[in-house]
Amino acid sequence: MTLTQSLLRPVPRFDPYRTPLPGVYLCSASTPPGPGVHGMSGYWAARSALRNEFGIRTAPALTPAS
């Protein structure tokens, strides 16, 4: 995988996680940051969905409230 592929996969667009279908987002090894067992593509796809579908600009806290 080249640097160009890591930035422009699966298609060259500003938000590579959105698809042409409303409400459908892509999180796989073909999306940035690329292949590996780390889950970051799912994290960024979820952030994209929160921003585009619900207008949430900051991620909610993932730690329990004290």
WOQUI-V632729 format. One record per residue. N is the residue number from 1. RES is the residue in one letter. PHI is phi in whole degrees, 0 to 359 (none if undefined). PSI is psi in whole degrees, 0 to 359 (* if undefined). NEAR is the number of other C-alpha atoms within 10 Angstrom. Layout:
BEGIN
n->N res->RES phi->PHI psi->PSI near->NEAR
n->N res->RES phi->PHI psi->PSI near->NEAR
END
This chain:
BEGIN
n->1 res->M phi->none psi->129 near->7
n->2 res->T phi->266 psi->169 near->6
n->3 res->L phi->299 psi->319 near->7
n->4 res->T phi->298 psi->316 near->9
n->5 res->Q phi->296 psi->323 near->16
n->6 res->S phi->292 psi->336 near->16
n->7 res->L phi->265 psi->332 near->16
n->8 res->L phi->247 psi->17 near->15
n->9 res->R phi->262 psi->151 near->17
n->10 res->P phi->284 psi->337 near->17
n->11 res->V phi->222 psi->149 near->14
n->12 res->P phi->284 psi->99 near->11
n->13 res->R phi->211 psi->165 near->11
n->14 res->F phi->297 psi->318 near->8
n->15 res->D phi->243 psi->94 near->13
n->16 res->P phi->288 psi->354 near->21
n->17 res->Y phi->272 psi->337 near->25
n->18 res->R phi->282 psi->147 near->18
n->19 res->T phi->244 psi->169 near->12
n->20 res->P phi->295 psi->343 near->7
n->21 res->L phi->278 psi->130 near->7
n->22 res->P phi->298 psi->131 near->8
n->23 res->G phi->79 psi->4 near->10
n->24 res->V phi->251 psi->127 near->11
n->25 res->Y phi->236 psi->151 near->18
n->26 res->L phi->250 psi->126 near->19
n->27 res->C phi->226 psi->105 near->19
n->28 res->S phi->207 psi->181 near->18
n->29 res->A phi->294 psi->345 near->18
n->30 res->S phi->277 psi->349 near->18
n->31 res->T phi->262 psi->157 near->24
n->32 res->P phi->299 psi->144 near->21
n->33 res->P phi->272 psi->9 near->17
n->34 res->G phi->108 psi->189 near->20
n->35 res->P phi->293 psi->152 near->15
n->36 res->G phi->147 psi->168 near->10
n->37 res->V phi->255 psi->77 near->8
n->38 res->H phi->224 psi->341 near->10
n->39 res->G phi->79 psi->4 near->14
n->40 res->M phi->292 psi->329 near->18
n->41 res->S phi->295 psi->323 near->22
n->42 res->G phi->293 psi->321 near->18
n->43 res->Y phi->298 psi->312 near->12
n->44 res->W phi->289 psi->327 near->19
n->45 res->A phi->294 psi->320 near->22
n->46 res->A phi->295 psi->320 near->17
n->47 res->R phi->297 psi->320 near->18
n->48 res->S phi->296 psi->317 near->21
n->49 res->A phi->295 psi->317 near->19
n->50 res->L phi->300 psi->318 near->16
n->51 res->R phi->291 psi->314 near->14
n->52 res->N phi->278 psi->325 near->13
n->53 res->E phi->270 psi->326 near->11
n->54 res->F phi->240 psi->355 near->9
n->55 res->G phi->74 psi->17 near->10
n->56 res->I phi->275 psi->115 near->13
n->57 res->R phi->270 psi->333 near->11
n->58 res->T phi->246 psi->141 near->9
n->59 res->A phi->291 psi->142 near->10
n->60 res->P phi->291 psi->155 near->9
n->61 res->A phi->293 psi->137 near->7
n->62 res->L phi->259 psi->2 near->6
n->63 res->T phi->259 psi->152 near->6
n->64 res->P phi->294 psi->145 near->5
n->65 res->A phi->288 psi->141 near->5
n->66 res->S phi->259 psi->* near->3
END
